[in-house]
Amino acid sequence: MKKVFIETYGCQMNVYDTEIVKSVLGRSGYQLTDQEAEADIVLLNTCSVRDNANRKVYSRIHQIRKGRKGKVQIGVLGCMATNFRKQLLENPKLPIDFIAGPDSYKRLPQLLDDLNGNGKEARNFDVTLSEFETYSDVYPAQGGGVNAWIAVMRGCDNFCTFCVVPYTRGRERSRSPENVADEVKRLAQQGYRQVTLLGQNVNSYRYEGRDFADLLEEVSEVPEIARIRFTSPHPKDFPRRLLRVIAENPKVCKQIHLPLQAGNDRVLEMMNRTYTRKEYLDLVDEIRALCPAMVLSTDIIVGFPTETAAEFEDTVRIMEAVEYDSAFIFKYSERPHTIAQRKFPDDVPEEVKTERIVHLNEIQKRHSYQKNLAHIGQVHEILLEEENTKKSADEFQGRNDGNKIVIIPRGSYRKGQFLNVKITDATPHVLRGEVTEVLEK
Ligand code: SF4
């Protein structure tokens, strides 16, 4: 029985896809191992969204081959396989055996059979993008714990000019609500208390006339599931009814990730984000009118081609106006095969990008700290997730409804329990507190 080791890079969707691959290979008689050194086959499930992930993968390929002296087969999966197909297949110095794109994982056993002498040549590949593949018939090998991830839709039709996802993962397609609910019920029977619905553009979910609001309601009917989260949405897909479901359904967490990317209309148009700063701010106002306590986070890119200092200030103004609870801020980096790479020279100097990212991170740190300090004295319901924190075995870590980390003294609690916790201290990144009540949920 051949042993397979998988290393994963990039986003949560990739982590989820790795579990799909494990499930597909497990069904076909492969044994999974967490020891790279004992594996016959090493799979690198890659990401193409940022340049440093690409570079890491190339150096890992050489490192693995060098360490194993030819006794291992190496496959590249995921976004890099699709986006860099030519470079991966045609570079004679790159010691890999095969590549497979995100829609080809069901065909992995066949690809591996071919490598093992049942037919084709080495450097095999399958990077076909599918209009239909949702893996709805493959239950991923979830690793246990409190939260389970479920991909409810795949692909993206938005073509933001900086992004490779529409090219590496193809067009949008969704699983049926019944199929998603079946998976949620199965996960609930295994003890999961929270599900996070995943999609590249999760709130554009649509299946035979039913939309993301319908899906949230369907999933919330599963009795054992106490919390539902979702990621990553697009600001253009928040109809009033969806906002109402998020605000009013007690199982849907009061937390929305609302990627801004830039605060200036000209830059937003160049990015093809399809909303203006006013529309974005109106959406924030609408969300807060429905649910003042909604926790908001965002993604921002600084130094997009031609972004001027004044245009960057528009992003600063939106950050100051919205006061996000957290933000993921990146410097623009040109990605091969994107519209931006073809049309817009990457002309903002690196030191300017650095100044801008430092400035926004300072603002965000201030906001995160102010927001967290405001929770001191409040009682939050938390779901316990991790028995030891990174710093201490005497602590237990959970998350509140808004997805903030809350740390409590270890006690004799167990993972998956719900507790009421009075917040007593805060940093920009975590809350600390004391248990006031153990909840029966
Ligand atoms: S919405 Fe834009 S950034 Fe998000 S996956 Fe689609 S193209 Fe990429």
Boltz pocket constraint, residues with backbone or C-beta under 6 A from the ligand:
constraints:
  - pocket:
      binder: B
      contacts: [[A, 156], [A, 157], [A, 158], [A, 159], [A, 160], [A, 163], [A, 164], [A, 165], [A, 166], [A, 200], [A, 201], [A, 234]]
      max_distance: 6.0
